[in-house]
Amino acid sequence: MLGDHMDTFALVIHPLDPKQDVARKYPLLANLLSPHLIHFLSRFWPPVNLSRITGVRSQATGKEAEGWLLACPFTARRMLQMSPQVAYRKIEQTGRMAQRLGARILGLLAFTSIVGDGGVTIDRRLGIPVTTGRSLTVAVAVEALTEAVRSRGIPPESSVAAVVGATGNIGSACAQLLAPMVAELVLVGRRESRLAEVRASVRAAGARTVRISTRVEDIRSASLVLSATNATRPVIEPEYLKKGAVVCDVARPLDVSPRIAQERDDVGLIEGGVLDVPGSADFGFDFGLPPGKAYACMAETMVLALEGRYKSFSIGKNVRLDQVREIAQLARKHGFKVSAKS
Ligand SMILES: NC(=O)c1ccc[n+]([C@@H]2O[C@H](COP(=O)([O-])OP(=O)(O)OC[C@H]3O[C@@H](n4cnc5c(N)ncnc54)[C@H](OP(=O)(O)O)[C@@H]3O)[C@@H](O)[C@H]2O)c1
């Protein structure tokens, strides 16, 4: 247990791919069990304390925050299939583990932030504040995408941008943020009625021309593609993309087909929302990024801890643009930098 003066946080992750991600912690078990058995057993597995996070240091104050990486052992597919109440119980158990360890704020990542009401119930049940990290994810995804197309000599203001999963929390907020920056927006989702609502909000945010579609193939005219669906399988195939397009894929698991990296070397791929963490951050666990880098949703929790802001932040189903701008500004203040590699 750490002293009260220490800034502390905990991040809740979960396996996306049953084989690959379980092997990061239990190589032998992942080798022995089939993906089907891993999905089944995940229901009975208790939360896991994966590692201690050290060395996250603010460039503004010089103060360090320490944290824990905890696993809620449900896979993404399992969480979508089960009743939110069952998922809440396990996420709450993981949150209580964070509290016992001394965390002062909890980040709910990936599908633990999507399930049910987006953190509201978990926030009510726990004695520490909660965030989903969505606000910083939105800010970083849009910044990384627009910077990457600019660096390829494509001016966003005269280009078409597409948002896949535009009806979701992250997708709709990204669409609103992109609205005044591009010539045309293509919004792709599964429900026309909801797409029409998002079209109204992006027009209000300053979009010039907006098209809506329920077919992902309709992103073919876009030089900028931002994808944020909750699909458990890839939805963007190589043949849907314009020559030289840049795709920022925020979704976990990824929305882009692995064939894009193999077949389309003209396309820029950004695994959206990655930041360089200030200080000498050591996550103590390989969650799939190079050392010193974190997903924006993880970074949001760290920024709030470094700021000493122990209040729930991005929870519920709507991402607010005022919070997107505020957390982006705080992240810059503490020295987090967008890691735009395409
Ligand atoms: N990288 C990061 O830092 C970070 C942070 C947080 C979340 N995420 C990831 O971002 C993604 C989105 O999160 P969210 O909170 O915005 O989820 P969400 O609110 O559930 O939104 C997902 C949206 O995707 C739509 N969708 C699903 N399949 C689709 C398809 N085949 N074509 C078009 N649209 C489709 C859904 O449509 P319906 O409404 O019709 O179901 C829904 O509107 C998730 O993968 C999550 O894990 C990443």
The ligand as a Gaussian input file, in Angstrom:
#p B3LYP/6-31G(d) Opt

LIG

0 1
 N       -7.587000       2.665000     -28.708000
 C       -8.141000       3.173000     -27.618000
 O       -7.509000       3.924000     -26.915000
 C       -9.588000       2.816000     -27.300000
 C      -10.227000       3.369000     -26.186000
 C      -11.551000       3.017000     -25.931000
 C      -12.199000       2.162000     -26.818000
 N      -11.530000       1.651000     -27.881000
 C      -12.159000       0.785000     -28.867000
 O      -12.934000       1.599000     -29.772000
 C      -14.018000       0.851000     -30.284000
 C      -15.324000       1.647000     -30.165000
 O      -15.615000       1.953000     -28.804000
 P      -16.981000       2.740000     -28.439000
 O      -16.949000       2.978000     -26.984000
 O      -17.180000       3.886000     -29.356000
 O      -18.070000       1.585000     -28.791000
 P      -19.629000       1.705000     -29.160000
 O      -20.220000       2.949000     -28.580000
 O      -20.252000       0.396000     -28.826000
 O      -19.645000       1.933000     -30.736000
 C      -19.339000       0.965000     -31.679000
 C      -20.168000       1.261000     -32.925000
 O      -19.722000       0.405000     -33.981000
 C      -20.864000       0.101000     -34.765000
 N      -20.590000      -1.079000     -35.573000
 C      -20.451000      -2.360000     -35.170000
 N      -20.182000      -3.161000     -36.236000
 C      -20.138000      -2.348000     -37.319000
 C      -19.917000      -2.570000     -38.696000
 N      -19.680000      -3.793000     -39.175000
 N      -19.960000      -1.519000     -39.555000
 C      -20.196000      -0.271000     -39.102000
 N      -20.424000       0.011000     -37.779000
 C      -20.406000      -1.018000     -36.901000
 C      -21.958000      -0.132000     -33.737000
 O      -23.195000      -0.022000     -34.379000
 P      -24.590000      -0.346000     -33.597000
 O      -24.818000       0.875000     -32.752000
 O      -25.573000      -0.491000     -34.685000
 O      -24.335000      -1.581000     -32.801000
 C      -21.678000       0.996000     -32.745000
 O      -22.394000       2.161000     -33.071000
 C      -13.971000      -0.485000     -29.546000
 O      -13.325000      -1.442000     -30.346000
 C      -13.129000      -0.199000     -28.318000
 O      -12.471000      -1.349000     -27.834000
 C      -10.250000       1.983000     -28.138000

